[in-house]
């Protein structure tokens, strides 16, 4: 017989599932993490989660949308795609200044799986309708899964800096070899022009950021600019003008160049292949430039040409004279004043 229609409120199964999901989410969150529920209408944001660093509240906050799924299980699968967020909510969460994450609570596995919405945006071409977001068995709220979540959150917080390093490194890469060769051929104890100092330290920073946030594999730590300058000064590689000598500039480039080329290659693959729709929307001129003037990553040829200087007939005229600092007399002439005596 059909079930009699009640004239009282009915608690929908999805409401039951969502309540259970929130309970499981709170069970899996570490005690020192702070979960702030939102009392106002949230438009898809269920809570703000603040993650302390060694007991100190440092402002590491992520937005959480919490969903329950009674039938979901990843015990026998590495990944699964879910359409748990509608398109308008997804677009809204991406616009928030705080990185937002989807947390799907599996009643079957008694586990909570997470996915970065910003990462999904970069890796998946936009489509109509609800986005299909991939959940990974390893991205859960276990100890290792939480560590991965914190690394993901660090990347998302620093993404503007990472994006700038990707754009800068790819744009300036073709000048890296001539820069190194010019420093190698300059008078070892003479100060480099300030523009060369800037280019050397800028490549160093691009490299440090790409490694710190693991663009590619084999991430390695490199010193900050402050520490790099202190090390160079202690070694006698900084002149009275506060800039590197040619030999020091060459040594700094040599200290990270091989690792840097690997990271730039990884960035190139992301921009032109893996995340092409994202970069085509964000930086269309960069993608067009890379299509027309692709960087050369041939290790044997690149290092032979620039590092070991085995192509003298081709590279004999590489100098850094275009970057030489203007002396006071030239500055006066350019400014319309009388030349220096």
Secondary structure, DSSP 8 states (H G I E B T S, - for coil): ------SS----HHHHHHHHHHHHHHHHS-TTSEEEE--S--TT--EEEE--BTTB----EEEEEEEEESS---TT-SEEEE--S-HHHHHHHHHSSS-EEEEEEETTTTEEEEEEHHHHHHHS---SSS--EEEETTSBSSHHHHHHHHHHHHHHHTHHHHHHHHHHHHHHGGGHHHHHHHHHHS-TTSB--HHHHHHHHHHHHHHHHHHHTTSSSS------HHHHHHHHHHTT-B-TTSSBBHHHHHHHHHHHHHHHHHHHHHHHHIIIIITHHHHHHH-HHHHHHHHHS-----HHHHIIIIIS---HHHHTT---GGG----HHHHHHHTTS----
